[in-house]
Amino acid sequence: MAKNTPRKDDREKITRRKLSDQVLDKLRDMITSGDLAAGDTMPSERVLMDRFGVGRPAVREALQSLHNSGLITISHGERSRVNAVDASTVLNQSSDIARLVLSSAPANLAHLKQARQMFELGLVRVAAQNATAEDVAELRELVERQRECLGDSTTFIEADVAFHKRIAQTAQNPIITSVSEAMLGWLFDYHKSLLHWSGKEEITLAEHMQIVDLIADHDEEGAVAAMARHLDRASDAFEPKS
């Protein structure tokens, strides 16, 4: 055997990539480079076929992959359009996986509740540090809006989510806001059937108002302690009824 001849076990097989995968790479590069910006319409299938020298099936499969990943939106009767790419794009695309993970074992819901508590305790501390008068006013308004939802469990829960999202927004960090929205969405949207808050709505409202008061006073430790008590109590609402 020649000195530079690789042994059979060392040889690497070269496989031919699907045309649609190659088209997908080209289109993704056009989006990430800015050649196609958020809001732009995608070139027509015919233009892409001519540009890349491929058939319609390869183009359509590549476009569908972009749609599935959230980079473009395909609407029937209209040209595909490029979406804004940010943290929420990534997290929204992971929602289906989150649904499977949370539904696969009871322990996963407990893990999510623990993660939420750790995350929100940090958020409320930041809110107590940085909240403006406008932030506080909007939080108070959200509590009152939630009070108006008494008797309607669906809108009451939606208002509850809006309150916690607004606390996250005081950090003025789009990644933090997106993570908070995703986490709350996974917890509430996929487990509404487990919620049984009947008779505890007034307690929730009182706790929310106390948290807002402590944020308004820039009392970091007090706000963290109040949020911890609130989340500990609210956590029981996600346990199946016995």
C-alpha positions, 0 to 999 in steps of 0.5 A: 500500500502506498504511503499516502493511500488512506486505509479503508476505514479512514476514507470519508464518503462524499454525498451529494446534497439535495438541490433544495438544501443548496437553494435553502442555503442560498436563500438563507444567506440572502436574508441574513446578509440583508439582500432580502430585508424584513418585509420584502417579498421573496422573488417569484418561483420562476425567478429563483428557478432561473437564478439557481438553475433548478426546478420548481420542486427544489425551490418550493421545498426550500421556501417551505423550509424557510417558512417552517423555520419562521424566516418567511411567511407563505400566504396562499394567493400572495408572494412570500414575505420575509419576516423580522428575525429576532429572539421571538422568532427563535422562541416561537419556532420552539413552541411545538417542541415545548408543547411536547416536552411539557406534555411528556412527563409531569416533572417537566411542568415542575421544572418550568415552574422552577425556571419561571420563578428564578427568572421572574425573581430576577426580573422584579428586582430589575423592575424595582431598580429601573421602573419609571412612573410610566411603567408603574402607571401601566402596571397599575392599569393592568391590575385594574384591567384584570379586576374587570375580568373577574368571573371570566377565567380566560380573560383573567388569565390573559390579563395575568400574563399581560401583567407579568410580561409588562414587568419583563419589559421594564428591563428594556432588553428584547431578549429578556422580554421574548424569553419571558413571553415564551415561558409564560405562553408555554406555562399558561397556553398549554396548561389551561386545563390544569388551572383552578383559580376559583376563589383565589382571584382576589388574592391574586389581584391583591398580590399584584398590587402589592408587587406594583407598590413595592416596585414604585417604592424601588424596594428591591428586596421587598418586591423580590419577597412579594413575588416569591410568595405570589409565585409559590402560592400561584404554583399550586394553581397548576396542580391537577385537582385531586 
